[in-house]
């Protein structure tokens, strides 16, 4: 499920619609399509601000693999591949 570019999840490479959250009885769109994209964006920003070390480089490499898994999802709630399942 995709929509216009301006309405998509803001994580680069994601085409899903933001999730809806219930606030005072009204369903309103959140920023990201899922907690997975929101967490990824947070991690990406944290690593970008971290000192450049070998550990940071290794974490960024791992994050690139996670990005590929997120981009392959057929549904925003499809987290099986992220957990090592099928």
N, C-alpha and C positions, 0 to 999 in steps of 0.2 A: 504494500500500500504506500503510494507516494503522492505528493501534492506539489503545488507550486514551490519554486525554490525558496521564496521568502517564508514559507510556512514549515519548512522541514526542520528536523533536528539540527542544531548548529554545529554538531561535531563534524568536522571535515570528513567526507566520505560516507556519511549516513543520509539515507533518503526517507527515513520514516517520519511520521508525524509525532510531535511531542505528546507525551502521555497526558491524560486528564487527571487532575487531582480534585478531590472534593473539599471545598472551602465554604463553610457556613451554608451547606446544602446546595451549592452551585458547583458544577463541574467546569473547571478552568484549566487551560493548557499550561503544563509545566514548561520549562525551558528545553529539556531533552526528551528523547523518545523513551528512555529507560534509565534505570539506575546505572546500568553498565556504561552507557555513553556519558552520563554525568560524572561517574567515578573516573572514567578514562580521561575526560577533559581536565578534571582536578589533578590527576596524577601527571598529565602532560605539562600542565602549568607549573606544578611543584618541581618537576625535574628541570624545566627550563630555567627556573630561578635558583636551582641548586648549584653549588660550586662544581666546577668541571673536574671530576676525578674518574678513576677507572671504574669505580662502582656506579657512578652516574652514567657513564658510557654503556655499561652492561645493562643498566635499568632501561635506558633508552632503546637498546637493541631488543630487549624483551617487550617493551611497549610497542615496537613496530610489529612484532608477531601478534600481539593482542589486537592491534588495529586491523590487521588482515582478518582475524577471526570475527571481529565486529562487523567488518565490511561484507563478509560472506553470509551473514544472517539473512534468513528469509522472513523473519518476524522479529520485532524488537524484543520479544520475551524469550527468544530462542537463545538460551544461555548454556545449553548442553555442551557445545564445543568449547566454551570458555572454561568449563569445569573438567574437561578431559573426556567427556562422554561423547556419545554419537547422536 
